[in-house]
Amino acid sequence: MVCTDKTRPGFTVWTMTADERFANPAGSMQGGLLAALCDTAMGSATITWARAEGRKVLSANAELKISFLRPVATGAELTCEGEVVSGGQRVVFAEARVSDQRGRQVARASSTYVLTDR
């Protein structure tokens, strides 16, 4: 996973290739890896959101919900956008969208993060 954009507070973009090492027995990318990609994008978005407010925080995922919209073939180039939807002093709600190289959405996720000041 590589972060390609974190210039906007509360929004990050990450990319990765669906490597065959992460395929399930049916030949599609494992859902757990898609969840990890979403968590990475959303979690880092919470950090940039807090930083824009002048805060240095640790961000911990409290829950995550993911929907798999279509299978991801090995070799697919994936882009994940993570974005803070709403946030307060301790709790932040974020969403993520994963698309393949054709621009088709393959997964959506939402999560609640708990922030702790560093």
N, CA, C and O atoms as CSV, one atom per row, in Angstrom:
chain,resi,resn,atom,element,x,y,z
A,1,MET,N,N,0.844,-1.175,0.000
A,1,MET,CA,C,0.000,0.000,0.000
A,1,MET,C,C,0.886,1.233,0.000
A,1,MET,O,O,1.882,1.307,0.720
A,2,VAL,N,N,0.501,2.199,-0.824
A,2,VAL,CA,C,1.272,3.434,-0.931
A,2,VAL,C,C,0.305,4.612,-0.841
A,2,VAL,O,O,-0.712,4.648,-1.533
A,3,CYS,N,N,0.632,5.572,0.019
A,3,CYS,CA,C,-0.175,6.791,0.107
A,3,CYS,C,C,0.224,7.711,-1.039
A,3,CYS,O,O,1.392,8.074,-1.178
A,4,THR,N,N,-0.750,8.083,-1.854
A,4,THR,CA,C,-0.459,8.949,-2.997
A,4,THR,C,C,-0.958,10.373,-2.800
A,4,THR,O,O,-0.589,11.266,-3.563
A,5,ASP,N,N,-1.799,10.601,-1.780
A,5,ASP,CA,C,-2.283,11.962,-1.522
A,5,ASP,C,C,-2.753,12.078,-0.081
A,5,ASP,O,O,-3.604,11.314,0.375
A,6,LYS,N,N,-2.185,13.046,0.624
A,6,LYS,CA,C,-2.642,13.391,1.969
A,6,LYS,C,C,-2.586,14.906,2.153
A,6,LYS,O,O,-2.355,15.407,3.253
A,7,THR,N,N,-2.805,15.623,1.050
A,7,THR,CA,C,-2.681,17.080,1.065
A,7,THR,C,C,-3.910,17.775,1.631
A,7,THR,O,O,-3.812,18.904,2.112
A,8,ARG,N,N,-5.050,17.127,1.581
A,8,ARG,CA,C,-6.299,17.732,2.059
A,8,ARG,C,C,-6.634,17.179,3.442
A,8,ARG,O,O,-6.719,15.960,3.596
A,9,PRO,N,N,-6.829,18.024,4.454
A,9,PRO,CA,C,-7.161,17.520,5.789
A,9,PRO,C,C,-8.412,16.640,5.767
A,9,PRO,O,O,-9.434,17.005,5.185
A,10,GLY,N,N,-8.313,15.484,6.407
A,10,GLY,CA,C,-9.445,14.577,6.495
A,10,GLY,C,C,-9.680,13.736,5.264
A,10,GLY,O,O,-10.747,13.137,5.127
A,11,PHE,N,N,-8.710,13.672,4.357
A,11,PHE,CA,C,-8.881,12.917,3.112
A,11,PHE,C,C,-7.528,12.356,2.698
A,11,PHE,O,O,-6.543,13.092,2.634
A,12,THR,N,N,-7.474,11.046,2.415
A,12,THR,CA,C,-6.242,10.438,1.904
A,12,THR,C,C,-6.568,9.484,0.767
A,12,THR,O,O,-7.681,8.967,0.665
A,13,VAL,N,N,-5.574,9.263,-0.084
A,13,VAL,CA,C,-5.707,8.322,-1.195
A,13,VAL,C,C,-4.543,7.341,-1.117
A,13,VAL,O,O,-3.385,7.735,-0.976
A,14,TRP,N,N,-4.875,6.052,-1.211
A,14,TRP,CA,C,-3.887,4.983,-1.168
A,14,TRP,C,C,-4.075,4.082,-2.385
A,14,TRP,O,O,-5.194,3.919,-2.872
A,15,THR,N,N,-2.987,3.500,-2.876
A,15,THR,CA,C,-3.066,2.573,-4.006
A,15,THR,C,C,-2.337,1.275,-3.654
A,15,THR,O,O,-1.450,1.243,-2.801
A,16,MET,N,N,-2.742,0.222,-4.334
A,16,MET,CA,C,-2.046,-1.064,-4.204
A,16,MET,C,C,-2.433,-1.966,-5.368
A,16,MET,O,O,-3.460,-1.762,-6.017
A,17,THR,N,N,-1.609,-2.949,-5.617
A,17,THR,CA,C,-1.884,-3.963,-6.622
A,17,THR,C,C,-2.376,-5.223,-5.927
A,17,THR,O,O,-1.817,-5.637,-4.911
A,18,ALA,N,N,-3.415,-5.828,-6.472
A,18,ALA,CA,C,-3.956,-7.082,-5.924
A,18,ALA,C,C,-3.017,-8.216,-6.325
A,18,ALA,O,O,-3.192,-8.847,-7.368
A,19,ASP,N,N,-2.048,-8.454,-5.501
A,19,ASP,CA,C,-1.024,-9.466,-5.742
A,19,ASP,C,C,-1.610,-10.865,-5.550
A,19,ASP,O,O,-2.491,-11.059,-4.712
A,20,GLU,N,N,-1.128,-11.833,-6.318
A,20,GLU,CA,C,-1.670,-13.196,-6.213
A,20,GLU,C,C,-1.417,-13.822,-4.844
A,20,GLU,O,O,-2.091,-14.784,-4.477
A,21,ARG,N,N,-0.458,-13.294,-4.083
A,21,ARG,CA,C,-0.233,-13.804,-2.725
A,21,ARG,C,C,-1.442,-13.567,-1.827
A,21,ARG,O,O,-1.598,-14.236,-0.805
A,22,PHE,N,N,-2.299,-12.614,-2.203
A,22,PHE,CA,C,-3.448,-12.247,-1.378
A,22,PHE,C,C,-4.758,-12.764,-1.947
A,22,PHE,O,O,-5.832,-12.293,-1.574
A,23,ALA,N,N,-4.669,-13.734,-2.854
A,23,ALA,CA,C,-5.878,-14.295,-3.465
A,23,ALA,C,C,-6.459,-15.383,-2.574
A,23,ALA,O,O,-5.731,-16.100,-1.887
A,24,ASN,N,N,-7.781,-15.492,-2.599
A,24,ASN,CA,C,-8.442,-16.596,-1.899
A,24,ASN,C,C,-8.445,-17.817,-2.829
A,24,ASN,O,O,-7.983,-17.708,-3.964
A,25,PRO,N,N,-8.947,-18.962,-2.388
A,25,PRO,CA,C,-8.934,-20.151,-3.243
A,25,PRO,C,C,-9.693,-19.973,-4.563
A,25,PRO,O,O,-9.424,-20.695,-5.523
A,26,ALA,N,N,-10.628,-19.033,-4.628
A,26,ALA,CA,C,-11.369,-18.783,-5.872
A,26,ALA,C,C,-10.615,-17.861,-6.825
A,26,ALA,O,O,-11.071,-17.621,-7.943
A,27,GLY,N,N,-9.459,-17.340,-6.391
A,27,GLY,CA,C,-8.655,-16.490,-7.255
A,27,GLY,C,C,-8.938,-15.004,-7.130
A,27,GLY,O,O,-8.365,-14.204,-7.869
A,28,SER,N,N,-9.812,-14.621,-6.208
A,28,SER,CA,C,-10.108,-13.203,-5.967
A,28,SER,C,C,-9.337,-12.736,-4.737
A,28,SER,O,O,-8.939,-13.538,-3.893
A,29,MET,N,N,-9.138,-11.442,-4.656
A,29,MET,CA,C,-8.430,-10.872,-3.520
A,29,MET,C,C,-9.213,-11.116,-2.232
A,29,MET,O,O,-10.437,-10.988,-2.211
A,30,GLN,N,N,-8.503,-11.467,-1.162
A,30,GLN,CA,C,-9.134,-11.717,0.131
A,30,GLN,C,C,-9.761,-10.433,0.680
A,30,GLN,O,O,-9.180,-9.351,0.594
A,31,GLY,N,N,-10.947,-10.580,1.238
A,31,GLY,CA,C,-11.656,-9.435,1.792
A,31,GLY,C,C,-10.918,-8.768,2.930
A,31,GLY,O,O,-11.028,-7.556,3.113
A,32,GLY,N,N,-10.165,-9.541,3.702
A,32,GLY,CA,C,-9.418,-8.968,4.815
A,32,GLY,C,C,-8.377,-7.962,4.366
A,32,GLY,O,O,-8.106,-6.988,5.068
A,33,LEU,N,N,-7.795,-8.194,3.203
A,33,LEU,CA,C,-6.813,-7.239,2.702
A,33,LEU,C,C,-7.501,-5.964,2.216
A,33,LEU,O,O,-6.971,-4.867,2.390
A,34,LEU,N,N,-8.672,-6.105,1.612
A,34,LEU,CA,C,-9.442,-4.909,1.239
A,34,LEU,C,C,-9.828,-4.124,2.488
A,34,LEU,O,O,-9.794,-2.893,2.485
A,35,ALA,N,N,-10.193,-4.828,3.551
A,35,ALA,CA,C,-10.529,-4.162,4.812
A,35,ALA,C,C,-9.314,-3.423,5.369
A,35,ALA,O,O,-9.444,-2.306,5.871
A,36,ALA,N,N,-8.137,-4.038,5.284
A,36,ALA,CA,C,-6.919,-3.389,5.760
A,36,ALA,C,C,-6.606,-2.138,4.944
A,36,ALA,O,O,-6.175,-1.129,5.501
A,37,LEU,N,N,-6.819,-2.195,3.630
A,37,LEU,CA,C,-6.616,-1.032,2.774
A,37,LEU,C,C,-7.559,0.099,3.196
A,37,LEU,O,O,-7.138,1.250,3.310
A,38,CYS,N,N,-8.817,-0.228,3.424
A,38,CYS,CA,C,-9.794,0.782,3.855
A,38,CYS,C,C,-9.431,1.362,5.213
A,38,CYS,O,O,-9.503,2.574,5.412
A,39,ASP,N,N,-9.041,0.505,6.145
A,39,ASP,CA,C,-8.672,0.960,7.481
A,39,ASP,C,C,-7.473,1.900,7.417
A,39,ASP,O,O,-7.433,2.908,8.122
A,40,THR,N,N,-6.513,1.576,6.585
A,40,THR,CA,C,-5.330,2.426,6.427
A,40,THR,C,C,-5.709,3.799,5.897
A,40,THR,O,O,-5.240,4.815,6.410
A,41,ALA,N,N,-6.558,3.837,4.869
A,41,ALA,CA,C,-6.970,5.112,4.274
A,41,ALA,C,C,-7.804,5.941,5.250
A,41,ALA,O,O,-7.590,7.145,5.393
A,42,MET,N,N,-8.754,5.291,5.917
A,42,MET,CA,C,-9.604,6.029,6.861
A,42,MET,C,C,-8.812,6.480,8.085
A,42,MET,O,O,-8.941,7.624,8.522
A,43,GLY,N,N,-7.997,5.588,8.634
A,43,GLY,CA,C,-7.215,5.934,9.817
A,43,GLY,C,C,-6.269,7.093,9.567
A,43,GLY,O,O,-6.148,7.993,10.399
A,44,SER,N,N,-5.597,7.073,8.424
A,44,SER,CA,C,-4.687,8.181,8.112
A,44,SER,C,C,-5.455,9.470,7.845
A,44,SER,O,O,-4.945,10.558,8.115
A,45,ALA,N,N,-6.670,9.363,7.320
A,45,ALA,CA,C,-7.500,10.558,7.126
A,45,ALA,C,C,-7.851,11.201,8.465
A,45,ALA,O,O,-7.915,12.425,8.574
A,46,THR,N,N,-8.080,10.359,9.497
A,46,THR,CA,C,-8.383,10.930,10.813
A,46,THR,C,C,-7.184,11.686,11.373
A,46,THR,O,O,-7.349,12.698,12.055
A,47,ILE,N,N,-5.988,11.203,11.091
A,47,ILE,CA,C,-4.773,11.879,11.558
A,47,ILE,C,C,-4.612,13.232,10.874
A,47,ILE,O,O,-4.299,14.224,11.532
A,48,THR,N,N,-4.824,13.282,9.554
A,48,THR,CA,C,-4.680,14.569,8.846
A,48,THR,C,C,-5.781,15.535,9.261
A,48,THR,O,O,-5.557,16.745,9.291
A,49,TRP,N,N,-6.963,15.025,9.580
A,49,TRP,CA,C,-8.072,15.855,10.050
A,49,TRP,C,C,-7.716,16.506,11.387
A,49,TRP,O,O,-7.901,17.709,11.570
A,50,ALA,N,N,-7.200,15.694,12.322
A,50,ALA,CA,C,-6.828,16.223,13.639
A,50,ALA,C,C,-5.653,17.192,13.533
A,50,ALA,O,O,-5.619,18.206,14.230
A,51,ARG,N,N,-4.699,16.885,12.671
A,51,ARG,CA,C,-3.532,17.756,12.496
A,51,ARG,C,C,-3.958,19.144,12.017
A,51,ARG,O,O,-3.380,20.149,12.431
A,52,ALA,N,N,-4.967,19.202,11.147
A,52,ALA,CA,C,-5.460,20.499,10.655
A,52,ALA,C,C,-6.094,21.314,11.778
A,52,ALA,O,O,-6.207,22.536,11.678
A,53,GLU,N,N,-6.506,20.637,12.842
A,53,GLU,CA,C,-7.082,21.309,14.010
A,53,GLU,C,C,-6.003,21.628,15.047
A,53,GLU,O,O,-6.309,22.069,16.155
A,54,GLY,N,N,-4.735,21.402,14.677
A,54,GLY,CA,C,-3.632,21.692,15.575
A,54,GLY,C,C,-3.377,20.618,16.615
A,54,GLY,O,O,-2.731,20.879,17.631
A,55,ARG,N,N,-3.877,19.413,16.375
A,55,ARG,CA,C,-3.739,18.323,17.342
A,55,ARG,C,C,-2.828,17.232,16.806
A,55,ARG,O,O,-2.822,16.949,15.609
A,56,LYS,N,N,-2.062,16.625,17.695
A,56,LYS,CA,C,-1.294,15.422,17.400
A,56,LYS,C,C,-1.984,14.303,18.150
A,56,LYS,O,O,-2.104,14.348,19.374
A,57,VAL,N,N,-2.444,13.287,17.411
A,57,VAL,CA,C,-3.237,12.227,18.034
A,57,VAL,C,C,-2.789,10.843,17.587
A,57,VAL,O,O,-2.127,10.672,16.563
A,58,LEU,N,N,-3.175,9.869,18.393
A,58,LEU,CA,C,-3.162,8.477,17.992
A,58,LEU,C,C,-4.602,8.148,17.625
A,58,LEU,O,O,-5.533,8.630,18.272
A,59,SER,N,N,-4.790,7.342,16.608
A,59,SER,CA,C,-6.132,7.001,16.140
A,59,SER,C,C,-6.307,5.487,16.170
A,59,SER,O,O,-5.546,4.751,15.543
A,60,ALA,N,N,-7.322,5.030,16.909
A,60,ALA,CA,C,-7.576,3.594,17.024
A,60,ALA,C,C,-8.950,3.264,16.464
A,60,ALA,O,O,-9.936,3.929,16.781
A,61,ASN,N,N,-9.008,2.240,15.637
A,61,ASN,CA,C,-10.265,1.799,15.045
A,61,ASN,C,C,-11.106,1.109,16.115
A,61,ASN,O,O,-10.653,0.160,16.755
A,62,ALA,N,N,-12.338,1.594,16.302
A,62,ALA,CA,C,-13.234,0.992,17.291
A,62,ALA,C,C,-14.182,-0.019,16.657
A,62,ALA,O,O,-14.610,-0.968,17.315
A,63,GLU,N,N,-14.508,0.175,15.404
A,63,GLU,CA,C,-15.358,-0.773,14.655
A,63,GLU,C,C,-15.207,-0.471,13.178
A,63,GLU,O,O,-14.866,0.647,12.794
A,64,LEU,N,N,-15.464,-1.477,12.352
A,64,LEU,CA,C,-15.363,-1.303,10.910
A,64,LEU,C,C,-16.443,-2.137,10.238
A,64,LEU,O,O,-16.668,-3.293,10.597
A,65,LYS,N,N,-17.102,-1.539,9.264
A,65,LYS,CA,C,-18.093,-2.256,8.459
A,65,LYS,C,C,-17.649,-2.124,7.012
A,65,LYS,O,O,-17.330,-1.027,6.554
A,66,ILE,N,N,-17.629,-3.233,6.295
A,66,ILE,CA,C,-17.216,-3.199,4.893
A,66,ILE,C,C,-18.212,-3.973,4.049
A,66,ILE,O,O,-18.735,-5.005,4.470
A,67,SER,N,N,-18.466,-3.461,2.852
A,67,SER,CA,C,-19.305,-4.148,1.866
A,67,SER,C,C,-18.454,-4.409,0.642
A,67,SER,O,O,-17.832,-3.498,0.096
A,68,PHE,N,N,-18.430,-5.666,0.214
A,68,PHE,CA,C,-17.700,-6.055,-0.992
A,68,PHE,C,C,-18.684,-6.005,-2.155
A,68,PHE,O,O,-19.686,-6.720,-2.158
A,69,LEU,N,N,-18.397,-5.164,-3.135
A,69,LEU,CA,C,-19.345,-4.905,-4.218
A,69,LEU,C,C,-19.101,-5.756,-5.454
A,69,LEU,O,O,-20.028,-6.011,-6.222
A,70,ARG,N,N,-17.865,-6.197,-5.656
A,70,ARG,CA,C,-17.535,-7.079,-6.782
A,70,ARG,C,C,-16.198,-7.746,-6.503
A,70,ARG,O,O,-15.383,-7.207,-5.754
A,71,PRO,N,N,-15.960,-8.917,-7.100
A,71,PRO,CA,C,-14.671,-9.582,-6.878
A,71,PRO,C,C,-13.530,-8.768,-7.486
A,71,PRO,O,O,-13.701,-8.067,-8.483
A,72,VAL,N,N,-12.365,-8.884,-6.855
A,72,VAL,CA,C,-11.165,-8.199,-7.343
A,72,VAL,C,C,-10.202,-9.264,-7.859
A,72,VAL,O,O,-9.723,-10.101,-7.094
A,73,ALA,N,N,-9.926,-9.226,-9.149
A,73,ALA,CA,C,-9.014,-10.190,-9.766
A,73,ALA,C,C,-7.569,-9.860,-9.415
A,73,ALA,O,O,-7.224,-8.698,-9.198
A,74,THR,N,N,-6.729,-10.886,-9.362
A,74,THR,CA,C,-5.312,-10.627,-9.125
A,74,THR,C,C,-4.776,-9.762,-10.258
A,74,THR,O,O,-5.185,-9.888,-11.412
A,75,GLY,N,N,-3.859,-8.888,-9.897
A,75,GLY,CA,C,-3.286,-7.953,-10.859
A,75,GLY,C,C,-4.028,-6.633,-10.948
A,75,GLY,O,O,-3.526,-5.689,-11.559
A,76,ALA,N,N,-5.211,-6.541,-10.352
A,76,ALA,CA,C,-5.977,-5.297,-10.408
A,76,ALA,C,C,-5.238,-4.196,-9.654
A,76,ALA,O,O,-4.642,-4.433,-8.603
A,77,GLU,N,N,-5.289,-2.998,-10.207
A,77,GLU,CA,C,-4.723,-1.816,-9.551
A,77,GLU,C,C,-5.853,-1.147,-8.783
A,77,GLU,O,O,-6.849,-0.730,-9.374
A,78,LEU,N,N,-5.700,-1.045,-7.468
A,78,LEU,CA,C,-6.764,-0.524,-6.613
A,78,LEU,C,C,-6.418,0.860,-6.086
A,78,LEU,O,O,-5.262,1.159,-5.787
A,79,THR,N,N,-7.434,1.692,-5.978
A,79,THR,CA,C,-7.312,3.012,-5.371
A,79,THR,C,C,-8.343,3.108,-4.268
A,79,THR,O,O,-9.516,2.793,-4.470
A,80,CYS,N,N,-7.902,3.545,-3.101
A,80,CYS,CA,C,-8.804,3.687,-1.963
A,80,CYS,C,C,-8.751,5.130,-1.474
A,80,CYS,O,O,-7.680,5.667,-1.190
A,81,GLU,N,N,-9.925,5.744,-1.384
A,81,GLU,CA,C,-10.052,7.093,-0.839
A,81,GLU,C,C,-10.689,6.998,0.536
A,81,GLU,O,O,-11.775,6.437,0.686
A,82,GLY,N,N,-10.015,7.547,1.541
A,82,GLY,CA,C,-10.543,7.587,2.897
A,82,GLY,C,C,-10.888,9.016,3.245
A,82,GLY,O,O,-10.140,9.939,2.922
A,83,GLU,N,N,-12.033,9.205,3.913
A,83,GLU,CA,C,-12.482,10.568,4.205
A,83,GLU,C,C,-13.199,10.641,5.552
A,83,GLU,O,O,-14.026,9.788,5.875
A,84,VAL,N,N,-12.873,11.664,6.325
A,84,VAL,CA,C,-13.577,11.917,7.572
A,84,VAL,C,C,-14.932,12.523,7.230
A,84,VAL,O,O,-15.012,13.500,6.486
A,85,VAL,N,N,-15.987,11.946,7.770
A,85,VAL,CA,C,-17.351,12.426,7.547
A,85,VAL,C,C,-17.764,13.372,8.665
A,85,VAL,O,O,-18.397,14.399,8.421
A,86,SER,N,N,-17.398,13.014,9.898
A,86,SER,CA,C,-17.777,13.813,11.060
A,86,SER,C,C,-16.809,13.502,12.185
A,86,SER,O,O,-16.311,12.382,12.297
A,87,GLY,N,N,-16.545,14.502,13.021
A,87,GLY,CA,C,-15.634,14.243,14.115
A,87,GLY,C,C,-15.805,15.195,15.269
A,87,GLY,O,O,-16.288,16.317,15.118
A,88,GLY,N,N,-15.396,14.717,16.429
A,88,GLY,CA,C,-15.407,15.508,17.647
A,88,GLY,C,C,-14.055,15.427,18.318
A,88,GLY,O,O,-13.053,15.103,17.681
A,89,GLN,N,N,-14.029,15.718,19.595
A,89,GLN,CA,C,-12.775,15.723,20.346
A,89,GLN,C,C,-12.177,14.324,20.470
A,89,GLN,O,O,-10.959,14.165,20.384
A,90,ARG,N,N,-13.023,13.302,20.672
A,90,ARG,CA,C,-12.528,11.938,20.900
A,90,ARG,C,C,-12.926,10.920,19.841
A,90,ARG,O,O,-12.229,9.921,19.660
A,91,VAL,N,N,-14.033,11.152,19.137
A,91,VAL,CA,C,-14.554,10.150,18.213
A,91,VAL,C,C,-14.687,10.758,16.815
A,91,VAL,O,O,-15.160,11.882,16.647
A,92,VAL,N,N,-14.253,9.977,15.815
A,92,VAL,CA,C,-14.318,10.416,14.419
A,92,VAL,C,C,-14.954,9.305,13.598
A,92,VAL,O,O,-14.641,8.129,13.783
A,93,PHE,N,N,-15.853,9.684,12.688
A,93,PHE,CA,C,-16.492,8.729,11.784
A,93,PHE,C,C,-15.925,8.956,10.388
A,93,PHE,O,O,-15.866,10.090,9.914
A,94,ALA,N,N,-15.503,7.867,9.723
A,94,ALA,CA,C,-14.884,7.968,8.400
A,94,ALA,C,C,-15.468,6.930,7.454
A,94,ALA,O,O,-16.040,5.926,7.880
A,95,GLU,N,N,-15.309,7.195,6.160
A,95,GLU,CA,C,-15.746,6.263,5.115
A,95,GLU,C,C,-14.627,6.078,4.106
A,95,GLU,O,O,-13.746,6.926,3.968
A,96,ALA,N,N,-14.678,4.947,3.397
A,96,ALA,CA,C,-13.689,4.654,2.358
A,96,ALA,C,C,-14.381,4.053,1.142
A,96,ALA,O,O,-15.403,3.376,1.254
A,97,ARG,N,N,-13.796,4.319,-0.022
A,97,ARG,CA,C,-14.259,3.768,-1.288
A,97,ARG,C,C,-13.055,3.165,-1.997
A,97,ARG,O,O,-12.011,3.806,-2.120
A,98,VAL,N,N,-13.206,1.926,-2.464
A,98,VAL,CA,C,-12.131,1.262,-3.208
A,98,VAL,C,C,-12.609,1.057,-4.640
A,98,VAL,O,O,-13.697,0.532,-4.875
A,99,SER,N,N,-11.778,1.480,-5.599
A,99,SER,CA,C,-12.092,1.326,-7.031
A,99,SER,C,C,-10.955,0.594,-7.719
A,99,SER,O,O,-9.806,0.644,-7.281
A,100,ASP,N,N,-11.298,-0.092,-8.812
A,100,ASP,CA,C,-10.261,-0.747,-9.609
A,100,ASP,C,C,-9.785,0.210,-10.700
A,100,ASP,O,O,-10.228,1.357,-10.770
A,101,GLN,N,N,-8.875,-0.277,-11.551
A,101,GLN,CA,C,-8.280,0.584,-12.575
A,101,GLN,C,C,-9.290,1.054,-13.626
A,101,GLN,O,O,-9.015,2.001,-14.362
A,102,ARG,N,N,-10.450,0.405,-13.704
A,102,ARG,CA,C,-11.507,0.843,-14.625
A,102,ARG,C,C,-12.443,1.868,-13.989
A,102,ARG,O,O,-13.364,2.366,-14.635
A,103,GLY,N,N,-12.197,2.176,-12.714
A,103,GLY,CA,C,-13.048,3.119,-12.003
A,103,GLY,C,C,-14.283,2.494,-11.380
A,103,GLY,O,O,-15.150,3.205,-10.872
A,104,ARG,N,N,-14.373,1.163,-11.415
A,104,ARG,CA,C,-15.526,0.473,-10.822
A,104,ARG,C,C,-15.315,0.324,-9.322
A,104,ARG,O,O,-14.246,-0.096,-8.879
A,105,GLN,N,N,-16.330,0.667,-8.548
A,105,GLN,CA,C,-16.231,0.478,-7.106
A,105,GLN,C,C,-16.252,-1.004,-6.782
A,105,GLN,O,O,-17.104,-1.750,-7.265
A,106,VAL,N,N,-15.298,-1.422,-5.953
A,106,VAL,CA,C,-15.233,-2.828,-5.567
A,106,VAL,C,C,-15.549,-3.026,-4.085
A,106,VAL,O,O,-15.891,-4.132,-3.668
A,107,ALA,N,N,-15.437,-1.962,-3.288
A,107,ALA,CA,C,-15.752,-2.063,-1.858
A,107,ALA,C,C,-16.035,-0.679,-1.293
A,107,ALA,O,O,-15.548,0.334,-1.794
A,108,ARG,N,N,-16.845,-0.668,-0.227
A,108,ARG,CA,C,-17.117,0.556,0.554
A,108,ARG,C,C,-17.010,0.173,2.016
A,108,ARG,O,O,-17.356,-0.941,2.409
A,109,ALA,N,N,-16.528,1.109,2.815
A,109,ALA,CA,C,-16.378,0.824,4.243
A,109,ALA,C,C,-16.692,2.070,5.062
A,109,ALA,O,O,-16.602,3.197,4.577
A,110,SER,N,N,-17.059,1.838,6.299
A,110,SER,CA,C,-17.235,2.922,7.259
A,110,SER,C,C,-16.645,2.462,8.585
A,110,SER,O,O,-16.590,1.269,8.880
A,111,SER,N,N,-16.207,3.436,9.374
A,111,SER,CA,C,-15.551,3.078,10.608
A,111,SER,C,C,-15.625,4.218,11.617
A,111,SER,O,O,-15.747,5.388,11.255
A,112,THR,N,N,-15.549,3.847,12.878
A,112,THR,CA,C,-15.467,4.805,13.974
A,112,THR,C,C,-14.074,4.692,14.584
A,112,THR,O,O,-13.603,3.594,14.880
A,113,TYR,N,N,-13.422,5.838,14.770
A,113,TYR,CA,C,-12.088,5.889,15.346
A,113,TYR,C,C,-12.132,6.665,16.650
A,113,TYR,O,O,-12.871,7.640,16.782
A,114,VAL,N,N,-11.333,6.222,17.613
A,114,VAL,CA,C,-11.183,6.917,18.878
A,114,VAL,C,C,-9.813,7.597,18.869
A,114,VAL,O,O,-8.788,6.955,18.638
A,115,LEU,N,N,-9.813,8.906,19.123
A,115,LEU,CA,C,-8.580,9.680,19.121
A,115,LEU,C,C,-8.063,9.858,20.544
A,115,LEU,O,O,-8.833,10.092,21.475
A,116,THR,N,N,-6.744,9.744,20.694
A,116,THR,CA,C,-6.075,9.993,21.963
A,116,THR,C,C,-4.963,10.983,21.690
A,116,THR,O,O,-4.165,10.780,20.775
A,117,ASP,N,N,-4.897,12.050,22.470
A,117,ASP,CA,C,-3.840,13.032,22.284
A,117,ASP,C,C,-2.483,12.407,22.551
A,117,ASP,O,O,-2.316,11.592,23.459
A,118,ARG,N,N,-1.496,12.822,21.714
A,118,ARG,CA,C,-0.116,12.344,21.907
A,118,ARG,C,C,0.640,13.349,22.738
A,118,ARG,O,O,1.821,13.150,23.024
